[in-house]
Amino acid sequence: MRGSLRIGRIAGIDIYIHWSFWLLILWILFIYLLAGQGIVLALRGVLLILAVFGCVVLHELGHALTARRFGIPTRDITLLPIGGLARLQRMPDKPNQEFWIAIAGPAVNVVIALILYVVLQLGYGTLPVEDMFRIQGNLLAQLLWINLFLAAFNLLPAFPMDGGRILRALLAQRMDYVRATQIAASVGQGMAILFALFGLFLNPFLLLIALFVFVGAQEEAHAAIMRTLVRGVPVSHAMITRFVALRPDEPISRAVEELLSGYEQEFPVVDDEGHVIGVLTRKSLMKALAEQGLTARVADAMIASCPAVEASAMLEEAFELMQNSGCPVLPVTQKGELVGLLTLENIGEFLMINAALKQGTRRGAVDSVFAG
């Protein structure tokens, strides 16, 4: 994820902190100092937040390591102010796999809470609930209750939280995957509306959670439909086969000419031997023009991190690769030779053409029935 700093590697998985996470730390310090609590209590508040996010990392590792048992690698884990994000390389193939991967995260929080409970019983003999709400309460007790809250909150049946995926996995065992996703997304959006109503009267922070849940449910439903529609289709069926390849030492004005011709918006960049070394997108082209003008070279504007995909690969895999890499275009190769381009726009057009053909086929079948 852009704007993230790598802080370590656990079980072969890179751990990142997004830049916005530091805003949360500064906000905690500001709130404590504004309330006149002093620097010692402010630093204690920051320590609690760091401990909570340590538990969040373990929560995400629960997802990642369970996914690994099903042969699904995890790209990385990123800490955000709203929690953590484990990016799996692909979605689970079976509902029971998604169930166990989703439930593993909250299970880790429950285990942490049980361990803290034992420690507190051995050390203090009491576990006052009110410590959860006291600024100078027992730090371990606060961490215990927070972990129980995280487990319960994540089990709410609303995307993109774990409970939404658990609900979909259970529904998908009895019905079509897309239908299961749509139902789970609808339940999640219903809960988002409830969050928003409570937020209006109780806590404005619930409005942010409501927006997060509503948009997340919508995106999950859309992504599930897309994955289903492209399943079993080779990349070669949807790729662009007529394209202009650029050289890294060419002036950027060449790309401008091709763009203005209205034919192509993204370009593969190849070396002298014809090997793909990057792509030039319309966005990166505009950025280079704004910063350097027409004197820039293609090499100055191209994106070298967009991976190539084989023409024989499945469109579903390529679509997930585009989502995970953040690349709007992928070069398509066959035995190392560039043979096409795959863009989100072209995938959309391919799906629209297929939908129109299926509609035409159904209409033809109806016409033949009436004609008979």
LINCORUR-V442450 format. One record per backbone hydrogen bond with DSSP energy under -1.0 kcal/mol. CO is the residue of the C=O (numbers start at 0). NH is the residue of the N-H. E is the energy in kcal/mol with one decimal. If there is no record, write none. Layout:
CO:NH:E
CO:NH:E
This chain:
2:18:-1.9
4:16:-2.3
7:14:-2.8
9:12:-2.0
12:9:-2.4
13:76:-2.5
14:6:-2.8
14:7:-1.1
15:78:-2.6
16:4:-2.8
17:20:-2.0
18:21:-1.0
20:24:-1.4
21:25:-2.3
22:26:-2.3
23:27:-2.4
24:28:-2.2
25:29:-2.5
26:30:-2.6
27:31:-2.2
28:32:-2.5
29:33:-2.7
30:34:-1.7
31:36:-2.4
32:35:-1.4
37:41:-1.8
38:42:-2.5
39:43:-1.8
40:44:-2.2
41:45:-1.9
42:46:-2.3
43:47:-2.1
44:48:-2.0
45:49:-2.6
46:50:-2.3
47:51:-2.5
48:52:-2.4
49:53:-1.5
50:54:-1.7
51:55:-1.7
52:56:-2.0
53:57:-1.7
54:58:-2.3
55:59:-2.6
56:60:-2.4
57:61:-1.8
58:62:-1.4
59:63:-2.7
60:64:-3.2
61:65:-1.5
62:66:-2.5
63:67:-2.0
64:68:-1.2
66:71:-2.5
67:70:-1.8
72:88:-2.6
75:86:-2.5
76:15:-3.3
77:84:-1.8
78:17:-2.5
79:82:-1.7
82:79:-3.8
84:77:-2.4
86:74:-3.3
93:97:-1.9
94:98:-2.3
95:99:-2.0
96:100:-2.4
97:101:-2.6
98:102:-2.4
99:103:-1.1
102:106:-1.8
103:107:-1.7
104:108:-1.4
105:109:-2.0
106:110:-2.3
107:111:-2.5
108:112:-2.3
109:113:-2.2
110:114:-2.3
111:115:-2.5
112:116:-2.2
113:117:-2.2
114:118:-2.2
115:119:-2.7
116:120:-2.5
117:121:-2.3
118:122:-2.2
119:123:-3.4
119:124:-1.8
127:130:-1.1
128:131:-1.9
129:132:-1.3
133:136:-1.5
137:141:-2.4
138:142:-2.2
139:143:-2.1
140:144:-2.3
141:145:-2.2
142:146:-2.0
143:147:-2.0
144:148:-2.3
145:149:-2.8
146:150:-2.3
147:151:-2.4
148:152:-3.2
149:153:-2.4
150:154:-1.0
152:155:-1.4
153:162:-3.0
155:157:-2.8
157:160:-1.8
160:164:-1.1
161:165:-2.4
162:166:-2.5
163:167:-2.2
164:168:-2.5
165:169:-2.2
166:170:-2.5
167:171:-3.0
170:173:-2.1
170:174:-1.1
175:179:-2.6
176:180:-2.3
177:181:-2.5
178:182:-2.2
179:183:-2.5
180:184:-2.8
181:185:-2.2
182:186:-2.3
183:187:-2.2
184:188:-2.5
185:189:-2.1
186:190:-2.1
187:191:-2.0
188:192:-1.9
189:193:-1.6
190:194:-2.6
191:195:-2.3
192:196:-2.2
193:197:-2.6
194:198:-2.6
195:199:-1.6
197:201:-3.1
202:205:-1.8
203:206:-1.3
204:208:-1.7
205:209:-2.6
206:210:-2.2
207:211:-2.4
208:212:-2.7
209:213:-2.6
210:214:-2.5
211:215:-2.1
212:216:-2.4
213:217:-1.9
214:218:-2.6
215:219:-2.2
216:220:-2.2
217:221:-2.1
218:222:-2.7
219:223:-2.3
220:224:-2.0
221:225:-2.3
222:226:-2.6
223:227:-2.0
224:228:-2.3
225:229:-1.9
229:232:-1.7
232:314:-4.0
233:236:-1.4
234:237:-1.6
234:238:-1.3
239:340:-1.8
245:269:-2.6
246:249:-1.5
247:298:-2.5
249:297:-2.5
250:253:-1.6
251:255:-1.7
252:256:-2.3
253:257:-1.9
254:258:-2.4
255:259:-2.5
256:260:-1.1
258:261:-1.5
266:279:-3.4
267:245:-2.7
268:276:-3.0
268:277:-1.1
270:273:-1.8
274:270:-2.1
277:268:-2.9
278:302:-3.6
279:266:-2.6
280:284:-2.2
281:285:-2.4
282:286:-2.0
283:287:-2.0
284:288:-2.3
285:289:-2.2
286:290:-1.9
287:291:-3.2
292:295:-1.5
295:251:-2.6
297:300:-1.2
297:301:-2.0
302:278:-2.0
308:332:-2.3
309:312:-1.5
310:235:-1.9
312:234:-2.8
313:317:-1.9
314:318:-2.6
315:319:-2.0
316:320:-2.2
317:321:-2.3
318:322:-1.9
319:323:-2.7
320:324:-2.3
321:325:-1.4
327:343:-1.3
329:341:-2.4
330:308:-2.5
331:338:-3.0
331:339:-1.5
332:310:-2.2
333:336:-1.4
336:333:-2.4
339:331:-3.0
340:239:-3.7
341:329:-2.5
342:346:-2.1
343:347:-2.2
344:348:-2.2
345:349:-2.5
346:350:-2.2
347:351:-2.2
348:352:-2.4
349:353:-2.2
350:354:-2.4
351:355:-2.3
352:356:-2.4
353:357:-2.4
354:358:-2.2
355:359:-2.4
356:360:-2.3
357:361:-2.3
358:362:-2.3
359:363:-2.3
360:364:-1.9
361:365:-2.1
362:366:-2.8
363:367:-2.1
364:368:-1.5
365:369:-2.1
366:370:-2.5
367:371:-1.7
